[in-house]
């Protein structure tokens, strides 16, 4: 009887399909808006300026407070009143929003330009962020710094003798403060794209930002000017930001005799920012002075 041997062959385990952790080839991983990347860049910019907050928040607030001291001593003596309030109360809101705008410009114009000069601009351009997301994160960080400077200035001015700030129209304070910060943040971002060295950025600050700020009705009402200079002032967007922001505290403004005139100014600023943001986006998307 022939021996029968049971030959055992190794069994091949049946492969059990495991769910893939990665999308199929060609399937986009990031849909519509990259919220993680947007938040990361925003937090990076906020932490950058907050790490040196003595220089980026407290020092600008102190510098702006010096304007209040100088102009109050020089022009506020003898109980001088402007728009029905004492001079210190009149000038305080304008100084607050002026400090906000200048620091929004400084913040958005620094990082991008520093990256171009130091050769680290690739850190902004290489991550999977669209041009809109990149612009939004940079502008939002600049507005955050502007708001912090504004809060510090408002707190300091409330303690200043003779300054009496109360919210007559909170919507105007929020809207004009936000629109002013966004406008200067966009201008700073565009400046950082155009500039090739820090001297170019300083030129924008010295020859555009500073004159427009000081000639915007911060320390006076434009009704005291000649008609030609009133027309020039009304062509200055800074005038609407400062006068509208002041309207939020005092309830009166030199934009116009009615609240409707202030509302028209608010809508005009919103439209201007929308147009300006579209222009900056197109410049960024074109890669002008960034690629090639």
VENGI-V611382 format. One record per residue. N is the residue number from 1. SS is DSSP state (~ for helix, > for strand, _ for the rest). PSI is psi as a letter, one per 30 degrees, with the letter a starting at -180 (* if undefined). NEAR is the number of other ideal C-beta (glycine too) atoms within 12 Angstrom. Layout:
n & ss & psi & near
N & SS & PSI & NEAR
N & SS & PSI & NEAR
This chain:
n & ss & psi & near
1 & _ & k & 3
2 & _ & k & 4
3 & _ & k & 5
4 & _ & k & 6
5 & _ & k & 6
6 & _ & j & 6
7 & _ & k & 6
8 & _ & k & 6
9 & _ & k & 6
10 & _ & k & 6
11 & _ & k & 6
12 & _ & k & 6
13 & _ & k & 6
14 & _ & k & 6
15 & _ & k & 6
16 & _ & k & 6
17 & _ & k & 6
18 & _ & k & 7
19 & _ & k & 7
20 & _ & k & 9
21 & _ & f & 7
22 & _ & k & 10
23 & _ & l & 12
24 & _ & l & 9
25 & _ & k & 8
26 & _ & f & 7
27 & _ & k & 10
28 & _ & k & 11
29 & _ & e & 15
30 & _ & k & 17
31 & _ & k & 11
32 & _ & d & 11
33 & _ & k & 16
34 & _ & i & 24
35 & ~ & e & 18
36 & ~ & e & 18
37 & ~ & e & 24
38 & ~ & e & 28
39 & ~ & e & 19
40 & ~ & e & 22
41 & ~ & e & 33
42 & ~ & e & 31
43 & ~ & e & 19
44 & ~ & e & 25
45 & ~ & e & 36
46 & ~ & e & 28
47 & ~ & e & 18
48 & ~ & e & 26
49 & ~ & f & 34
50 & ~ & f & 21
51 & ~ & f & 14
52 & _ & h & 16
53 & ~ & f & 21
54 & ~ & e & 14
55 & ~ & e & 21
56 & ~ & f & 33
57 & ~ & e & 33
58 & ~ & e & 25
59 & ~ & e & 21
60 & ~ & e & 36
61 & ~ & e & 34
62 & ~ & e & 19
63 & ~ & e & 25
64 & ~ & e & 37
65 & ~ & e & 32
66 & ~ & e & 19
67 & ~ & e & 32
68 & ~ & e & 39
69 & ~ & e & 24
70 & ~ & e & 17
71 & ~ & f & 26
72 & ~ & e & 29
73 & ~ & e & 19
74 & ~ & e & 16
75 & ~ & f & 23
76 & _ & g & 27
77 & ~ & l & 13
78 & ~ & g & 11
79 & ~ & h & 12
80 & _ & k & 23
81 & > & k & 19
82 & > & k & 32
83 & _ & h & 29
84 & _ & g & 17
85 & > & l & 27
86 & > & l & 25
87 & ~ & e & 31
88 & ~ & e & 35
89 & ~ & e & 34
90 & ~ & e & 39
91 & ~ & f & 43
92 & ~ & e & 45
93 & ~ & e & 50
94 & ~ & e & 51
95 & ~ & e & 45
96 & ~ & e & 46
97 & ~ & f & 50
98 & ~ & e & 47
99 & ~ & e & 47
100 & ~ & e & 47
101 & ~ & e & 52
102 & ~ & e & 48
103 & ~ & f & 46
104 & ~ & e & 46
105 & ~ & e & 45
106 & ~ & e & 40
107 & ~ & e & 48
108 & ~ & f & 45
109 & ~ & f & 40
110 & ~ & e & 35
111 & ~ & e & 38
112 & ~ & e & 41
113 & ~ & e & 35
114 & ~ & e & 23
115 & ~ & e & 27
116 & ~ & e & 29
117 & ~ & e & 19
118 & ~ & f & 16
119 & _ & g & 10
120 & _ & g & 15
121 & _ & f & 24
122 & ~ & f & 13
123 & ~ & f & 20
124 & ~ & e & 33
125 & ~ & f & 23
126 & _ & e & 14
127 & _ & l & 20
128 & _ & i & 19
129 & _ & k & 28
130 & _ & l & 22
131 & ~ & e & 27
132 & ~ & e & 23
133 & ~ & e & 29
134 & ~ & e & 39
135 & ~ & e & 37
136 & ~ & e & 32
137 & ~ & e & 37
138 & ~ & e & 47
139 & ~ & e & 43
140 & ~ & e & 32
141 & ~ & e & 42
142 & ~ & e & 46
143 & ~ & e & 39
144 & ~ & e & 34
145 & ~ & e & 46
146 & ~ & e & 44
147 & ~ & e & 32
148 & ~ & e & 29
149 & ~ & e & 45
150 & ~ & e & 39
151 & ~ & e & 23
152 & ~ & e & 30
153 & ~ & e & 41
154 & ~ & e & 33
155 & ~ & e & 20
156 & ~ & e & 28
157 & ~ & f & 34
158 & ~ & f & 24
159 & _ & f & 16
160 & _ & k & 28
161 & _ & k & 16
162 & _ & f & 25
163 & _ & k & 31
164 & _ & j & 22
165 & _ & k & 32
166 & _ & k & 18
167 & _ & j & 21
168 & _ & e & 25
169 & _ & i & 25
170 & ~ & e & 16
171 & ~ & e & 20
172 & ~ & e & 36
173 & ~ & e & 34
174 & ~ & e & 22
175 & ~ & e & 29
176 & ~ & e & 46
177 & ~ & e & 42
178 & ~ & e & 34
179 & ~ & e & 41
180 & ~ & e & 55
181 & ~ & e & 43
182 & ~ & e & 40
183 & ~ & e & 44
184 & ~ & e & 45
185 & ~ & e & 45
186 & ~ & e & 40
187 & ~ & e & 39
188 & ~ & e & 42
189 & ~ & e & 46
190 & ~ & e & 35
191 & ~ & e & 39
192 & ~ & f & 41
193 & ~ & e & 40
194 & ~ & e & 24
195 & _ & l & 28
196 & _ & f & 18
197 & _ & l & 16
198 & ~ & f & 20
199 & ~ & e & 15
200 & ~ & e & 23
201 & ~ & e & 34
202 & ~ & e & 20
203 & ~ & e & 18
204 & ~ & e & 30
205 & ~ & e & 27
206 & ~ & e & 17
207 & ~ & f & 15
208 & ~ & e & 27
209 & ~ & e & 32
210 & ~ & e & 22
211 & ~ & e & 16
212 & ~ & e & 32
213 & ~ & e & 35
214 & ~ & f & 24
215 & _ & h & 26
216 & _ & g & 38
217 & _ & g & 41
218 & _ & e & 42
219 & _ & g & 31
220 & _ & l & 28
221 & _ & k & 29
222 & ~ & f & 32
223 & ~ & f & 21
224 & ~ & f & 15
225 & _ & l & 20
226 & _ & l & 11
227 & ~ & e & 12
228 & ~ & e & 11
229 & ~ & f & 18
230 & ~ & e & 21
231 & ~ & e & 13
232 & ~ & e & 19
233 & ~ & e & 30
234 & ~ & f & 27
235 & _ & f & 18
236 & _ & j & 31
237 & ~ & f & 35
238 & ~ & e & 41
239 & ~ & e & 40
240 & ~ & e & 44
241 & ~ & e & 49
242 & ~ & e & 50
243 & ~ & e & 42
244 & ~ & e & 46
245 & ~ & e & 50
246 & ~ & e & 47
247 & ~ & e & 40
248 & ~ & f & 38
249 & ~ & e & 38
250 & ~ & f & 35
251 & _ & g & 23
252 & _ & l & 30
253 & _ & l & 41
254 & _ & g & 32
255 & _ & e & 38
256 & _ & l & 23
257 & _ & f & 12
258 & _ & l & 13
259 & ~ & f & 21
260 & ~ & e & 13
261 & ~ & e & 21
262 & ~ & e & 34
263 & ~ & e & 23
264 & ~ & e & 19
265 & ~ & e & 37
266 & ~ & e & 35
267 & ~ & e & 19
268 & ~ & e & 27
269 & ~ & e & 38
270 & ~ & e & 25
271 & ~ & e & 18
272 & ~ & e & 26
273 & ~ & e & 31
274 & ~ & e & 18
275 & ~ & e & 17
276 & ~ & e & 27
277 & ~ & e & 28
278 & ~ & e & 19
279 & ~ & e & 21
280 & ~ & e & 35
281 & ~ & e & 25
282 & ~ & e & 18
283 & ~ & e & 23
284 & ~ & e & 33
285 & ~ & e & 20
286 & ~ & f & 15
287 & _ & g & 14
288 & _ & k & 16
289 & _ & g & 20
290 & _ & e & 26
291 & _ & l & 16
292 & _ & * & 7
